[in-house]
Structures are given as C-alpha cells and as structure tokens.
Amino acid sequence: MNKDIRLSPHFTLGELCKTSYHTLDGNIPSHVAIENLKRLCIWLELLRDQYNERYGDGVGDIPIIINSGYRSEEVNRKCGGAKGSNHLTGCAVDIHCYGPEQMIRLAGILLDMADGTKRDFDELILEKRGTTYWIHFAVRPKDNRRKILFDIQ
C-alpha cells in the first residue's frame, strides 16, 4: 500500500490507515474502503477550512488530526472497536480534539455543514476517556442515520 497517496489536498491514505497495532494483514483497505475514505475526506477538508476560517490565527492553518480511520477486522478487534464498526468499511474517522471547547466547535461545524449541504452523516459521537477527547464521525455511501451521541467517561 502506498501510504503517500493523497485522498484529498490535506489527507493521505497512510494518515487514515495508521495504527499502533501490528497485524498480519497490515491494515490495508479495499478499493471500496478507499472510496469511502475519499468521501469522508470531502467532509474533513470542509471542516478544516471552516474551523480555520472561524478560529484560526491567520498565521497558519490548524490541522485536523485523525486518531483512527480505516481498521481491518484484526485491528478493530485488537483496539476493542465495536463489531460492525463504520471504521471497518472506511466510513469513519476519529478526530483528535485538544479539549471540550474544540470538540464542541468541531461538532457544531459538522452539524452546520450537514444542514448547509443537505448531505447527511451516519454518526457524530463526542467521546472522552480520561483526559482524551475525540469525535467519531462517519459517513456511509447510503442509509445514513444522523446518529448523534455523547460517550463521555
């Protein structure tokens, strides 16, 4: 797998497939999963643009950092991912947040984008474990549920 392949101007295949779990399958996505990741990157690019327009300092762009994107069955099992997770098909990413304020701002932008573009998402889950914050965001090719949850522990 060529990890340098650009899925969009600011996101690479390697970035959306990175994992700290060493697996025999190498966490390599199918062509269908790559197309799903590209669809997600459309949202991520818009999110990045909107966040920087609203909250950037005008000096340099603030990146959107992905903790987890595509997961093979083996990676998903090792990290304790949900059975049937959208990560398995390349339809989900976990977006790193520096704290609750950034999490709320990013989530608001994603909701505004969905309303403004009349395109739906499948899941928007605001998550916290200890002092770590992230947004799980998923977009399926069809049958999106617009499921919004808080998973704060």
Buried (B, 14 or more C-beta within 10 A) or exposed (E): EEEEEEBBEBBBBBBBBBBEEEBEEEBEBEEEBBBBBBBBBBBBBBBBBBBBEEEEEEEEEBEBEBBBBBBBBBBBEBBEBEEEBBBBBBBBBBBBBEEEEBBBBBBEBBBEBBEEEEEBBBBBBBBBEEEEBBBBBBBBEEEBEEEEEEEEE
